[in-house]
Amino acid sequence: MKKIFLFLLILPSFLLAQKTTILKGTVKNSQKEGIEEVSIKFGNTGTSTDIDGNYSIRIPLDQEITIVFSHVSYKTFTEKITATNRTVIRFSPTLLLKTEKLEEVIVKDSRKEAAGLISIDVKKAQNIVGPNAGVENVLMTLPGVNNNNGLSTQYNVRGGNFDENLVYVNGIEVYRPFLIRSGQQEGLSFINTNMVRNIDFSAGGFQAKYGDKLSSVLDITYRKPTETATSVDASLLGASVTFEGNFLNDKLSTITGIRYRDNSLFVNSKQIETNFRPRFTDVQTYLSYEFSEKFELNFLGNFSLNNYNYQPISRRTRFGTVANPLELVVFYTGEEQNNYLTLFGALSADYKVNKNFTLTGTTSRYNTQEEEHFDIAAQYNLGEVDANIGSENFGEVEFSQGIGSQLNHARNDLDALITNVQIRGTIQQEDIQWNFGVKYQKEDIKDRIREWEVIDSLGFAIRPPFSPSNNQPYEPFEGELTPFQSIRKDNNVAINRVSGFVQFNKRSVWNDHDIWYNVGVRAHNWSVTGNGIASKSQTIVSPRGQFAIKPNWGKDMLFRVSGGFYSQPPSYRELRDFDGNVNVDVKAQKSIHFVSGMDYSFIMWERPFKLTTEVYYKDLSDVNSYTIDNVRIRYRADNVTEAYAYGLDLRLNGEFVPGSESWVSIGYLKTEENINDRGYIARPSDQRIKFGILFQDYVPNLPDLKAYLNLVYNSGVPGGAPAYSDPYNFQNRLRDYRRADLGVSYIFADANKQFSSGWLSQFKELSAGLELFNMFDIQNAITNTWVRDVYSKTQFGIPNFMTGRVLNFKVAMKF
């Protein structure tokens, strides 16, 4: 009886399925971009497109229907369709913009602004000029985001360091290598800009659905192709190829990118003469297979190989003041051979339980194999330069202040495997949304450290800083010769983590004012086993919340506040101290965020503009203080520091030139730390003033000739301290970071400029241009090399300058 009853229940839907088929496709505009929220209707049946412009609707068999596509900003489009069999029908219309002038009708979605997210146009990331053009380069033009290394994609946000930034691609967290200490070694960013659809960024006060880091969130979404195409970019720095398409009746979509980069062009502009060819290769793919309207399977894979073979020959650096100029001359022997191999794979499944409930399951594995091998000997001469203009020896070294040598050796090998499994869910009920998730992660790290440095100054081997005192050269030292610094460790560390979150979101109206708010909480439990020692299980809880209101005023303004408790459980880098020892009991660093902001949208010069203002304060405790050498961070691993950061960020963006969005950013930051109650000093990321411009322009009578300017000014950061030294004794700052990059390109073909005959008819897009990096040839210092003088016991900080002016040619095409 039960079987008969069940059969009767499913019979109507079975008969209905036999008499209908699926009509699906992508609604696009004239630029081939998907249009969101397009209404699709026939009779009393209807649906709408998603964020990518995709739709799917059931239509009857053997019956002519008139289907209507409508949108408030586009002309209505109708089509008569008759389905004769149950095969899926693919139909992708193109809607044209309405050309009639409306009376100040503006339709906006303020959800991301209310959540404190900055949405960045993907075209900005593709067109921006810079040594590492891409998503991160755009971020560095925003207020609160700093970097003083033109060859690095790493960035500091509001006083944090590189390890405090979350990066997601399609909801999957990605990681950065462990051993890399130089922007020259760093290579390509994980994010392939040519595969990106959406870029969202939060500089603080972010939601509970994001992970456990202290500073920022970069949320990247890769796109699903709507056409079959191949894109090729080539320049003097390398090349990339991106293929995208749909197969198997549009059920399978794939986008794959291959990138190759050679930084020799930049290295040849530095003050160090080298035999050096850093090469980086990256292959990345995103596959998506739609089994049904409810179930979809996705795969994200990445292979990256960085080869860094370095043979320094000589270096000549002048520094100091006009009255007291100094010169360092170094001659090198030896070489450095580093290899970084990274493998990443993630499989995710999206299941729509019903129209209000979606589940996503993801499993991923990340493996990095890193080798850092070098033997480099250096003989140096530190001398005073004759600054007397009337002297016959003007500009020449007249007195050697320090002569010596040093030998650096390393055989460092690291193998890390990070595996995780997570489930996330979303429940939508009209203006209420629930987000929840749980994640398990295991990290296995094998780290072999063999690193030492021997220093000789004026013929006397400099002793380790904590060795018994000696009075060389006045008294002979008869003790054993030992390296100035030496690390010899073998670390096997395993970390098990379980984390989860729940978040409530609501949108409503209060006295004709739109309001948004969300509250959520995260929990994270972890335990560490290292070198036969196990830590106690530790747990942190992080409540967070956001509130935004858009008043029903004549002026378009939005106000928001956000904050909460943020914690960062230690990664392996944070567990390892200066000497390579692992402290399994390191606690999570904690921070209380408070962020208040305002968006003001207005019309100026008959064009749209928006002013964004944010003030923030962060109170940090259980801080694991660190030193930084370029992009290598070394932690104390002791949690004995407290710190704070506060500042103001301003950004004005809009059409300074009609049809082209640009922006100006201004930021002020102050961050200090108190190590073991010794008093507050500047943190390594204390970059007080930030000024950035991202500007686009074109020739009015020749609009296909475009120019792009990327201008950044950052005040100097603390210059660091020699190894083993007390940072309280070294608080001098590096010089200010100033950089201007200019690009000029001509568009031969694009979506608005197509040809039906001739050689240009073969291209969907084609452009070529020139890029001038560091066009004012400014010497920016990234860090200091410390030279020691045995007589005066003085340690001189000699700045390491970054790249000079470099000219690059590039071409981009799509067919």
C-alpha angles and dihedrals in degrees: 000000000000091000092052091049091050090049091053090051096054097036096085093050090045092052090046092052090053091056099047140055136194125266112194141158146117125286109216140179127230090277090059091248121140116251119222125219098017110161114231116191144164119173108323094333121096149150138173137233124262127233091287094048093254121144140174128192136167117239130185124261123245093008129109112233133180110225119198126206113195138170132169092241099040138061114263114256125201131189134180113225133181118190113207100178140019095260112123111262117219117207124165114177127191117228123209123221118252108252100196116107113247128204102259097301110167122177113195137173108211099179095108094044089050089053092051093248122145112214113208124202109244090222088063090058092047096047102037116117120232145107089270101030112189143074096325092049090057090049090056090063090059122093115261093026116103141178132158097193118087092194096054131083092199119106141189119227122204096330098321127118134241093272093058097068124098117215122190130183112192090340093308119118115233127201140217125232120268109222103038110122104169136055086225089062095042099081124177126004115245089240114087103206093202090063098048125112104170134021120193124174135185121189095197146329090057126171128277092247088073121078138266108285131120107228125029151346127226109190114192126185120196115216132243111230121251094188141020111262144144123216125196126190121183135174141149087277097057142284144265135201124198124189124188135173151130126252142174095044090318092300093114120054125181138181120182130180131193119192133185125183134183117190095192091110090063097040092055089060094058127099092248117086107221148161094231136148113167109192128187129189128188134179120186134173137182118195128183128185121188109208092177142334088281105039130054131169122206135187128195117188134175136184119185131177124183119188116192114182111170131180111175115202108178144337134203119187129172120198142143126078134315090254095045110026119178133194131205118201118186131182117197138201127183133039146249122230116186129170128186118188118183128185123184132174131171130180118195134178127201117202123183104207087185137329091286102039127062129175127195124191121191136181122182141171128202123191127181124184112190131182123187110182125162145147112186125167120193132191112197140187119197110194144170114247121225104249096179106116092203094051122108088225096050110155094014129111108261101173132029108223096180134012124181150106141243136199123208122195132180138168101174120164127177132180117184128180119188119186127179142171123197142171123203130183140190127200116190123193111171104285094356125084131182122199123188139162147164129206138188120198133180124192123194116186128181111188126180114187123190108161133145141158130205118196128194122186120186090340096310122110108232111233125229111276094246098042122112110289120265134187101219132192092020094052125030116247111221099183127111116289109247133173118268087238131004134177122186114169141144112202126186109182132176123188124189119196136184118184138165144168143197124199134184120206128185137176120195145145125255118186090336090310119121113230134185128188140165135184126190145157134216128200126195128185123184143165131194132212117189135164091345094311122111126202127218116262110267129199132191130187121205119192115190138176144181134196129186134176130192107198120217091242133139088250119068103240135151126192126196142175128190140167147121142148117318125188134183115203109210123269121205091272090058093047093056118079131206092280096048094256117142119226105196092188097064109136129223116275110240133208135179111213127202118179128174122182147168134203118202117187117193144154120253126171084001089295132106121261135171130201116203120192128182133174120192143181128192125191110196129196136175085029118182099215120210148182123232131214106187101302097341114103123198118190132208090221094211111099092222096129135089124193146169139206131193136166153135127256126195129181129177114190131172146101102315082162115036111263096008123091118217134163146204121214130197125181138176121196136175121181128167137171136209112213113204093336093298094128136271122300131169116281117235088255096051097130102161106190129037127183123172138170128191106185132177126190141163139196107267095220092039106036093173089068104082135180130203125196124192111187124176133176121182125173115238124281125217109287096229130237136265118268114285092008129128110260089209087070095051112057101136115129132229118244118276117281112240125171137163123185122185129194130185122188140170122216112219095175138002140143091296096041113054130159128212095198140022130046093303090062087076092067133073088190133009130168138156133190153147128256124201111197119201089000094186091052093233117179105232118187120219101182142332133268108215118221118189128210115205094204101052095027084226124145114209120208107218111191119238105221124213129224124314129216113324130181120209134184121208140177129193128193141172126194 
